[in-house]
Structure formats: C-alpha cells, structure tokens
Amino acid sequence: MILRTDTMSEITDRFVIEVGSGTVAHIIDMDATQTETESRFSLGPDVAGKKMCSRGYRDIRFQQVPVSDFMAHHDIDKEGFEGDAPDEICSYCWSNTIKAAGTDQSRADEDVSEKIGTVGYRLRWKQKGRAHDEWYDIVVRPETTLAELDRLVCRFTTLDDFHLRMYSLEDEYLDSSLNVLPDHQYKEAGDRSYTKASDMAVGNVAERARLWEGDRLSLVYDFGTPSRYYCLVKSVYEPDQLDDVLTDNDVITSTETAAIIREKRP
C-alpha cells in the first residue's frame, strides 16, 4: 500500500510513538479508545489512545512522542509509515498501522464515509475451520437489528439458547468493542457493559466500525472453549438496491428486514 503524500501529515498526526520499558517502541492511535481488556492491562490511570498491537502493557509514565521526532532522533530514513518496520519500532504495530491508514485512505478516495450507516450489506457467514465447505449469505438493511441477524444465524447453525454467544468485531473476543448479547442472555447477564441485540442495529455497528466491503464481524460462542462463526462483508448495497436484491433472489428464509439469499452446504 502506497499512502498519498497529501494525507501523510494527517496520518502521522493521528499516530504517536510510545516509548516504554521494552526493547521496541509501540505505535498509538490517538483517534481510538482503549478496549476494556487493554484498560485492565494498563498500569495506573487509563492512557490516551489505543496501542496498535496486543503485546506488552501500557503505563501512564511511558513517553509519547510525535512520529517525526522519533524518526529524526533515531535517524530513520522514512517520511511516514512505509516499507518494513525500523528496528526501533514494534513490527506488529507497524504492519497494523500501515493497514489501518491504507484502509482509511482507500475509503476516503471512494468517498464512502457519508454512506456508512445508510447502506445495506451482504454478509457471508462461515464457521472457522469449514470456510470452504459451507457458507450462507445474509442481506441486511441498516435498520436490521442484531437480534434479527442472530435469528437467521441460528437457523443455519446448531446454536440455540443453551449456547452463550456474543457478536464482536474482527477476531475480538474478551476485548470486543461491541459486546452484543442475544436479548435473553443480556437479561441473564445483568451487566450493563453489554448491549442487548435488539437495541443494536446494523447501521449502528457500521458507524462504529466504519464497516465496508472486506471487513468482518464475528460470533463467538461457548466461552469456556470458544469457537466462532465469522462473516465477510461481500457486497455493499445502496438503499434503492436493497429491494431488488431481496426480490430478485430465491429467499431461503427471512425476517422483517433481512434474509438468507444464498448458501453452500456440504
């Protein structure tokens, strides 16, 4: 990914280098907030921003310096985040930062920011370990709740109300930034840090996660020995396309605002 020079200053302003007690420095996204798990592994008060990898810990006493100052101090011949990671910076942070910055640039180039939260999606759900053998395409509208989505997911899985399950982003589990539980499990949990599935719509998730084609959602279940299903955003639909998509396909099963339209089964 080659980042445009006109956005490089915005990118380097967004990220800072955090110098701690380890052998390498880490990159912090100052536009993001820590997950609950990351907060638990911080020493002392919460620290601003989110570390771009899951390794090590954070401490309010660690020094944060601008990217350009760090590069100059260590004579690193780079104008920004490009190529391989310097020896002085965590390679996991470096790789994740390039990916995050490149994704943001691509979406800015496509002018999708105004559309997120108003469009529909085709979500291809797969089970980890069986991705090539079995999958199901669910088309959702912005107003589709995760409770509706959960009902459709349970139609093609062996999951039922005896399986504890939680919807999250990417491959997150304990540090999920969604923490969405099916309604009955939310009631039993009695923990207000979770969100009830019927109170969270796909449009809300999209706005929080900047959800677009190629992104993922996860469903983790049976938390003792967690397994998961996940979905890829295969297509994005403008509002006026959604009715055609749902009527031009042989719908397998549906709710008021969503439907399973395609499947591959063994």
Summary of the structure (lengths in Angstrom):
residues: 266
radius of gyration: 20.5
end to end distance: 37.2
largest distance: 61.8
contacts: 777
relative contact order: 0.14
helix: 30%
strand: 27%
